[in-house]
Amino acid sequence: MNLLAVASVLSLAGCLAAPVAYFLGLLEVSTYKQVLLVFSLAWFVAATTWAFRKS
């Protein structure tokens, strides 16, 4: 796996972990929104770049 694949998978894991952390009471709503925004943007950038890179 290259760096973009790893970044994509880790950011997707962060997108899935944020709601769980909020549900468990580990994050407040404002922090949850910020974390989800950052991981979502990271996922869109990493996954799109990974998908359209020239091999």
N, C-alpha and C positions, 0 to 999 in steps of 0.2 A: 504494500500500500504506500502511496506517496503522501506527501504532506497535506495536499488538499483533501484527500480521502479521509485522513485522520481528523483533520479540522472539521470536516463535514459530519462525521460520525459523532465526534465529541460535542459539537454544537447541537446536534439533534438530541443527544442524551441530555444536554442541559435544558433544552426545550421541554423534554419529558419530565425532568427532575423538578423544575420550578413549580408546576402545579401541585406536585406531591408535597413539596416542602411547604407550600402555602396551606394545603389541606391539613398538614400535621401541625401547623401553627409555628413553623420555624421562620417564616417570612411574613412581614406585614404587607398590606396590599400595594403600597407604593413601591416597596422593594421588589415585590413579585412582578409588577409591571415593568420595572426597569430591567430586571434580570431576563425576563421573557423577551423584551424588545432587543436586548443585546444579543442573546443567543439566536433569536430568529433572524436578525440581520446577518449575523455570522454564518448561519446555515445557508441562507439564500446566496450570499456571496461565494462561499466555499463550494457548495454543491453546483451552482451554475458554472463557476469557473472550471470545476473538475469535469463537468459534463461536456463542456464545449472546448476543452483544451485540444490542441493538435498533437496527435500521437506520432 
